[in-house]
Amino acid sequence: MLLDGEWSRRQSAINKVLPHDGNSTTQTNNARDEEMIDDDISVITPKNHPPVSERVQDELQGCIEFAQRFRARYGPNSPNFFEGTLEDAFEESCLTPAKERKLLAVYLHHEHSVLSNVFCAQLLGCETALQTLAANFIVYGWDVTHPDNMDLLLTSVTDALDQVVSTTIQRIPNDQLPALIIIMRMRSNTEIYSVINGDVGVSELVGGLLEAVERFTVQREEDAKFEEERLARERVMSEQDEAYQMSLDADRAKEERKKQLELERNQEIERAEYERQMQEAHEESQRLGAVERVPPEPGADADDVMRIRVRLPPPHHKCFERRFRAQDTLAALLDFLASKGYPQENYKVISRWPRRDLTAESQSSTLIALELYPQETIILEER
C-alpha cells in the first residue's frame, strides 16, 4: 500500500492532468479506490481517462500531456517520454551525427486494451527495460484511443517519417496494443526494425530492445566510420579548395595591384603631360608677349646702331646676333632673348668683359649705359 505522503504526492500530480468537476473529494476517493498493486509496482489508473485528451489539436501539447499523465498514473518507474513533436524526436534521434545517434521508439497506447496496465506497469516499468530505453532510445509516446488522435498521429508519422511507418501503425490491431515500434537510421535510410506488441512478456520486451540495440550499435559504428571518412575527405577537399581560393585571391590581388600601379603610372603620365602642356602654353604665352614688346630692329646704316652677339649654352655651339639702338633698354634685350625661347627665368645673361650677370642689373638701364655699345658678345647660361 502507498504511504500517506506518497499518496498525496501522486494524487497532486494526477490532479494537474485530470479534468476537475465541482466534487474534488469524490475524484480523489474514486482514484484511490482504483489503486492496483502488482509485483510491488503501485499504479493509479483513473477510469476512462486516456493519457491524451480527445480530439487534441496540437501535437506538442498532446505529447506533453501524455508524458505528464503517464508518469502521474504509473509512477516514477516509467520511460522518460520525449516532450516534443514526432518530427523533433526523429531529428534528435536519427538526424544527429552518427556517434550521437539513438534509436527511436514510438509507443502507442490504447486505453481500452486489456494489455495496457500490465504492459505499462510491469514491462515498461522493468528496471532493465527502463535503463535500456534511457541509454539508447528517444521514446515518443502517443495515445490512439480516440480516432481523431490516431488521425493526427498518422499525419505526423507520414510527414516526419514516411508512408510505410504510417501504414504499419494502421495495421496493428487494437487487441495487440499497446505497441512499441522501434525505428533506426542506417546510412541514409530510416526503417522500422521491429514492432513489439503488448502481448509479450518482460523477457521478450527486454530481448527485443537489446537485440535492436546490438544491431544498431554495429550499424552506428559503421556509419560513424563512414561519416568520419566522408568528413575527412570533405576536410581535404575543403583545405584544397581553400588553398586554391587563396591562390586565386593572391593572383587576383597581384593582378589588381598590377592594374592599380599601371593606372597610377598612366595617371602620372597624364598629369605630367598635362603639366608639360600647361607649361608650354605658359611659355608660349610669355614668348608671344615678349615678341610684341621687342622694339623693331634698326637698319644697319641707322645712327647709334649696336650689335649684340648671343652665344647659346652647351650643347649648342651656334650663335646669333641682332642690332639694337644704343638707347634701347636691357628689358628690350631680355624680351628679345625670351622671344627666342630663352626667358630670364631659365637663363642668365652674362657679358664677357667685364664678366657680369646682366639679369641682375636694372632692366631700365640702356644698353650704352651698360657698356654694351657698339658691340658685345653675351653668353646664355642655364640657371
C-alpha angles and dihedrals in degrees: 000000000000119000116240093251093049091045091054092049094051093043090053090053091049092050090058093062104027121086113249130218128185095281106066091162091059091050091051093049093047091050092048092048088056094056112135128199117200125161090343090302111124116202134178113217114189108208118250094354114123120203089249123048118245118271094005110187101196118061094201092052090047092052093050090047091049094051093048096045094044091053092044090052102041101029132229094316093081134101120279097247118208110253098212143068123297089249090056091047091050092050093048094048106033109019099055124097111294095253091055096042122121138188119264117228116192109198116201116199127195117189095204096052115109088217096060102087095044093045094047098041103036107023103034089036092057109118094226092050091048093049092047093049093045094050101041111019144064101214117209116190130197137166117229098181093113117056092226090056089050090052091050090051093049091052091050092047092050092049098043100034121006144278092270092065091044091052091048091055092049091053096055107104117232091238089062093053140141094063137177114215112199115208125185136184116229116182103312096334128094115202143162109259098186146336117226109199126207096252094074129102129241094264092051092049094048091042091051092049094047092047090053091047092050093050091043093048092055091047092045091054090051091047091047091051091047090047092049091050090048092048090048090052090047091050091051091047090045091050090047091048090047092049090047091048091049089051090049091047091049091049090045091049090047091050091046090050090049090050091046092051091047090048091049090047091050090047090051091049090049091047092048091047090049091049090047091051091047090049092048090048090050093047092047090050090050091047093050090049089052091049090056092050098048109104118236115275110253121232120262092250096048120117120264093012118163133184126227116197115200122206113202122226121256136312084036117081098182129108133198132187141201138190121243133175116253090241094053112113131240087252089064091053092048091048089052091053091046090051087057092052100266107109119181091242087071104026139048118219110220124190115214101221118058091010111235141143106253092192086068091058126088109278091217091064115110121241091242090052088053088055094244093126131139093009140338140176114224127193125220116217125184114241 
